[in-house]
Amino acid sequence: MDEKHKTQATQLDPESGKPAQLRGVLDQVKLVATGGMAQIFRARQPSLDRFVAVKKLKDELITHGETLERFRREAKALASVLHQNIAHVYDFVESGRESFLLMEYIEGIDVSTVVQKVGHLPPDIAAGILLGVAKGVSYIHAHHLVHRDIKPGNIRINNRGEVKLMDFGIVMDIENESLTRPGMMVGSPSYLSPEQVLGDSITPKADIFLLGITFYEILTGTRPFKEEQGATVFQRIREAKFIPPREMQGTIPKVLDRVVCKCLSKNPDERYENVKELIEELEDYLGRKSAHTEDLLLKYLDEEALLSPAVPYAEISERSSLGQKLVRWETLITFFIATAIAFAAGLYLGSSKNKDTSRPAGYEAPKGIK
């Protein structure tokens, strides 16, 4: 980065009351979350009249070479993918003292909050969410990336009903595993695959296991592996069986119970061969609804008062219902008019055919007319 940009990239400080700068002025800066390695700010970018998310590496980690490199890799990984189910990256800036990732700001609600509010989600809603996540995961797998941190807290639904997979902080390039040393375990404790716990080689099938944990949680309201009586969560992930989701919630269809159990197989070879197979299963289950998951999710979240759609769903429904009624009435009126016209025409033609055109008795034609 040149000296000009270095001086422009100043620290985001919501407490100072001064506008923050990052390749131009960002205003309305607000800290919204703090994680293990970064802070997330919401800020407005006046030049494009939009809100953005700014992920800033914590000051104390800027000199930690491995963490900084992982942060750079996250930026590069996100920049290499463009998919409707993945949060987009706009820019990455290093000033020497700070590192920033400028990203799409997703106005909406994360799935972990939804689960906390409602306990567990209806099967169709859960399947719709997982379908969106699976499409995003399939896309990054095609780009030789493994997410390794799929969980409800990293999935967000925006106010258009779109499902977005976020936080690529520990994404791994399958073709370059140099930053993950053998035996090194990264990820969230309750959302790890057996391979991650054991420190074995990681493949895309590790993400399939994490999709299974996520699906289990949104279907049942609880995680399949938790610390219990002398067994750590790592031991349970590695060795323990889980209670099938259908035994936790009897309303879960058998097909979805089977999907979860296949994803959560301890042996990677017994899971789906790839995420595309999982997507096909979910699409078969949802049928025609699979093409309208945004509407399905918006309607549910609106009814539960968890998310306000960009356009109020109730208004869309009312307009749609009114439009359908008008179309039905117009069709009926047109039908009756056409029937009446046809009936009148039939009467007229019938009377014309039956009309007696013979001359009456005593009739004498005028001269010149025969």
C-alpha positions in Angstrom: 0.0 0.0 0.0 1.3 3.5 -0.9 1.9 6.2 1.7 -1.2 8.1 0.7 -3.5 5.1 1.4 -1.6 4.4 4.7 -2.4 7.9 6.0 -6.1 7.5 4.9 -6.6 4.2 6.7 -7.0 5.4 10.2 -8.3 3.4 13.1 -12.0 2.9 13.5 -12.9 4.5 16.8 -16.6 4.7 17.5 -15.9 6.3 20.9 -14.0 9.3 19.6 -16.9 10.9 17.9 -14.8 11.6 14.8 -15.5 10.1 11.4 -13.4 7.0 10.6 -11.5 6.9 7.4 -10.8 3.8 5.2 -10.0 4.6 1.6 -12.5 7.4 1.9 -14.7 8.5 4.8 -16.9 6.1 6.7 -19.4 7.6 9.1 -22.0 6.4 11.6 -19.5 3.9 12.8 -20.9 1.5 15.5 -19.3 -1.5 17.2 -21.7 -4.4 16.8 -19.7 -7.5 17.8 -16.4 -8.7 19.2 -14.9 -12.1 18.5 -11.8 -14.0 19.4 -9.6 -12.3 16.8 -11.6 -9.3 15.4 -14.1 -6.6 16.0 -17.1 -6.0 13.7 -18.3 -2.5 13.0 -21.3 -1.3 11.1 -20.5 1.9 9.1 -22.0 3.9 6.3 -20.1 4.5 3.1 -21.4 7.9 1.9 -19.7 7.7 -1.5 -22.0 4.7 -2.5 -24.8 5.5 0.0 -24.7 2.0 1.6 -23.9 0.4 4.9 -20.9 -1.9 5.2 -19.5 -4.3 7.8 -15.9 -3.6 8.8 -14.0 -6.4 10.3 -10.9 -5.1 12.2 -8.2 -7.4 13.5 -7.7 -6.8 17.2 -4.7 -4.6 18.0 -3.0 -7.1 20.2 -3.0 -9.7 17.4 -1.6 -7.5 14.6 2.0 -8.6 15.5 0.9 -12.3 15.7 2.2 -13.5 12.4 0.0 -16.6 12.1 -3.2 -14.8 13.0 -2.5 -12.0 10.7 -1.8 -14.4 7.8 -5.0 -16.2 8.6 -6.9 -12.8 8.4 -5.2 -12.1 5.0 -6.2 -15.5 3.8 -9.8 -14.9 4.8 -9.8 -11.8 2.7 -8.4 -13.6 -0.3 -10.7 -16.5 0.1 -13.8 -14.3 0.2 -12.6 -12.2 -2.7 -12.3 -15.3 -4.8 -16.0 -16.3 -4.4 -19.1 -14.6 -5.5 -22.3 -16.4 -4.6 -25.7 -15.3 -3.3 -25.4 -17.4 -0.2 -22.0 -16.1 0.9 -21.3 -12.7 2.4 -19.3 -10.6 -0.2 -16.0 -8.9 0.5 -15.4 -5.4 -0.9 -11.9 -4.6 0.1 -8.9 -5.4 2.3 -6.7 -2.7 3.8 -3.5 -2.9 5.8 -2.1 0.3 7.3 0.9 -1.2 9.0 -0.8 -0.8 12.4 -4.3 -2.0 11.6 -5.9 -4.5 9.2 -9.5 -4.1 7.9 -11.8 -6.3 5.9 -14.6 -4.3 4.3 -17.6 -6.5 3.7 -21.3 -6.7 2.8 -23.4 -5.6 5.7 -26.3 -8.1 6.1 -29.4 -6.5 7.6 -31.3 -9.4 9.2 -31.1 -12.0 11.9 -28.6 -14.8 12.6 -30.0 -18.4 12.9 -28.7 -18.9 16.4 -30.9 -16.0 17.6 -33.9 -17.6 15.8 -33.2 -20.9 17.6 -32.9 -19.1 21.0 -36.2 -17.3 20.4 -38.4 -20.2 19.1 -36.6 -23.3 20.5 -36.7 -25.3 17.3 -37.8 -24.6 13.7 -40.5 -26.3 11.6 -39.0 -28.9 9.3 -39.7 -27.0 6.1 -38.1 -23.8 7.5 -35.0 -25.7 8.8 -34.6 -27.5 5.4 -34.9 -24.2 3.6 -32.2 -22.6 5.7 -29.8 -25.6 5.3 -30.4 -25.7 1.6 -29.2 -22.1 1.3 -26.1 -22.8 3.4 -25.4 -26.0 1.5 -25.4 -24.2 -1.8 -22.9 -21.7 -0.5 -20.7 -24.5 1.0 -20.8 -26.4 -2.3 -19.6 -23.3 -4.1 -16.6 -22.8 -1.9 -15.7 -26.5 -2.1 -15.6 -26.1 -5.9 -13.0 -23.3 -5.2 -10.9 -25.8 -3.1 -11.9 -24.2 0.2 -13.2 -25.7 3.4 -15.1 -23.4 5.8 -14.5 -25.4 9.1 -16.7 -23.2 11.2 -20.2 -23.7 10.0 -22.7 -23.1 12.9 -26.0 -21.3 13.4 -24.2 -18.2 14.7 -22.4 -17.9 11.3 -25.6 -18.1 9.2 -27.7 -15.0 8.7 -31.0 -14.4 7.0 -31.4 -11.0 5.5 -34.6 -9.0 5.1 -35.2 -10.4 1.6 -35.2 -14.0 2.9 -31.7 -14.8 1.6 -29.5 -17.2 3.6 -25.9 -16.0 4.0 -22.9 -17.9 5.2 -20.4 -15.7 7.1 -17.1 -15.7 9.0 -14.4 -17.3 6.9 -11.8 -16.7 9.6 -10.5 -20.3 9.7 -11.2 -21.2 6.1 -8.7 -23.7 4.7 -7.3 -23.9 1.2 -7.3 -27.7 0.4 -4.3 -27.2 -1.9 -2.3 -25.3 0.7 -2.5 -26.6 4.3 0.7 -24.9 5.5 -1.1 -22.7 8.1 -2.7 -25.7 9.9 -0.1 -27.7 11.6 -0.7 -31.5 12.2 -2.6 -31.9 15.5 -3.7 -28.2 15.5 -7.4 -27.9 16.3 -9.3 -24.8 15.1 -13.1 -24.1 15.3 -15.8 -23.7 17.8 -15.8 -26.5 20.4 -19.4 -27.8 19.9 -19.1 -27.5 16.1 -16.2 -29.7 15.2 -15.9 -32.8 13.1 -14.1 -35.9 14.5 -11.3 -35.2 12.1 -10.8 -31.7 13.5 -10.9 -33.1 17.1 -8.3 -35.8 16.2 -6.1 -33.4 14.3 -6.4 -35.5 11.1 -6.3 -34.3 7.6 -9.3 -32.1 6.7 -11.4 -32.6 3.6 -14.7 -31.1 2.4 -16.5 -33.9 4.3 -15.6 -32.2 7.6 -18.0 -29.4 6.5 -20.7 -32.0 5.8 -20.4 -33.1 9.4 -20.8 -29.4 10.6 -23.8 -29.1 8.3 -25.3 -32.1 10.2 -24.6 -30.5 13.6 -26.3 -27.2 12.4 -29.3 -29.0 10.9 -29.7 -31.1 14.1 -29.7 -27.9 16.2 -32.2 -25.9 14.1 -34.5 -29.0 13.9 -34.4 -29.8 17.7 -33.3 -26.7 19.4 -30.3 -28.4 21.0 -26.8 -29.5 19.9 -26.1 -33.3 19.3 -22.8 -33.2 21.3 -22.6 -31.5 24.7 -20.3 -32.0 27.7 -21.9 -34.5 30.0 -20.9 -36.5 33.1 -17.2 -36.9 32.8 -17.2 -36.7 29.0 -15.9 -33.6 27.3 -17.6 -32.3 24.2 -14.5 -33.4 22.2 -14.8 -37.0 23.5 -18.5 -37.1 22.6 -17.9 -35.8 19.1 -15.1 -38.4 18.7 -16.8 -41.4 20.3 -20.4 -40.9 21.5 -23.6 -41.6 19.8 -26.2 -38.9 19.6 -30.0 -39.1 20.1 -31.6 -39.2 16.6 -33.4 -35.9 15.9 -36.7 -37.7 15.3 -36.6 -39.0 18.9 -36.1 -35.4 20.1 -38.9 -34.0 18.0 -41.5 -36.5 16.7 -42.7 -34.1 14.0 -39.4 -34.3 12.1 -40.0 -36.3 8.9 -38.1 -39.6 8.5 -36.3 -38.3 5.4 -34.8 -35.4 7.4 -33.9 -37.6 10.3 -32.0 -39.8 7.8 -30.2 -36.7 6.3 -29.0 -35.6 9.7 -27.8 -39.0 10.7 -25.9 -39.5 7.4 -24.1 -36.1 7.8 -23.1 -37.0 11.4 -21.5 -40.3 10.6 -18.2 -40.6 12.4 -16.6 -42.2 9.4 -16.2 -39.6 6.6 -16.7 -42.4 4.0 -20.2 -42.9 5.3 -21.3 -39.3 4.9 -22.5 -37.8 1.6 -19.9 -38.1 -1.1 -20.2 -34.3 -1.6 -22.5 -31.4 -0.7 -24.3 -31.6 -4.0 -25.9 -34.9 -2.9 -27.1 -33.3 0.2 -28.6 -30.4 -1.8 -30.5 -32.9 -4.0 -32.0 -34.6 -1.0 -33.2 -31.3 0.4 -34.6 -30.2 -2.9 -36.5 -33.5 -3.3 -37.9 -33.1 0.2 -39.0 -29.5 -0.4 -40.3 -30.1 -3.9 -41.7 -26.9 -5.5 -40.9 -25.0 -2.3 -37.2 -25.3 -3.0 -37.5 -22.6 -5.6 -39.2 -20.2 -3.2 -37.3 -20.6 0.1 -36.9 -16.8 0.4 -40.7 -16.4 0.6 -41.0 -19.4 2.9 -38.5 -18.0 5.4 -39.8 -14.4 5.2 -43.3 -15.5 5.9 -42.2 -17.6 8.9 -39.9 -14.9 10.4 -42.6 -12.2 9.8 -45.2 -14.3 11.6 -42.9 -14.9 14.5 -42.1 -11.2 14.6 -38.3 -12.0 14.3 -37.6 -10.1 11.1 -39.2 -7.3 9.2 -39.0 -8.0 5.4 -37.8 -5.3 3.0 -41.4 -5.2 1.8 -43.9 -6.2 4.6 -44.9 -9.8 3.8 -48.5 -9.1 4.9 -48.8 -6.5 2.1 -47.4 -8.8 -0.5 -49.9 -11.5 0.6 -52.8 -9.1 0.6 -51.9 -7.7 -2.8 -51.5 -11.2 -4.1 -54.8 -12.4 -2.6 -56.6 -9.4 -4.0 -55.1 -9.8 -7.4 -56.1 -13.5 -7.5 -59.7 -12.6 -6.5 -59.9 -9.9 -9.2 -58.5 -12.4 -11.8 -61.1 -14.9 -10.8 -64.0 -12.4 -11.1 -62.7 -11.1 -14.4 -62.6 -14.7 -15.7 -66.1 -15.4 -14.5 -67.6 -12.2 -16.0 -65.8 -12.9 -19.3 -67.2 -16.5 -19.3 -70.8 -15.3 -18.7 -70.6 -12.6 -21.3 -69.2 -15.1 -23.9 -71.9 -17.6 -23.0 -74.6 -15.0 -23.3 -73.3 -13.9 -26.7 -73.1 -17.5 -27.9 -76.6 -18.3 -26.7 -78.1 -15.2 -28.4 -76.2 -16.0 -31.6 -77.6 -19.5 -31.5 -81.2 -18.3 -31.1 -80.8 -15.8 -34.0 -79.4 -18.5 -36.3 -82.0 -21.0 -35.3 -84.8 -18.5 -36.0 -83.4 -17.6 -39.4 -83.3 -21.3 -40.5 -86.9 -21.9 -39.3 -88.3 -18.8 -40.9 -91.0 -19.6 -43.7 -89.9 -17.7 -46.9 -92.7 -19.0 -49.1 -95.2 -16.5 -50.5 -98.6 -16.4 -48.8 -101.8 -17.5 -50.7 -103.1 -14.9 -53.1 -99.8 -13.2 -53.3 -99.2 -11.6 -56.7 -95.7 -10.4 -57.5 -95.4 -7.0 -58.9 -94.8 -6.7 -62.6 -91.2 -7.4 -63.6 -90.6 -9.6 -60.6 -91.0 -13.4 -60.9 
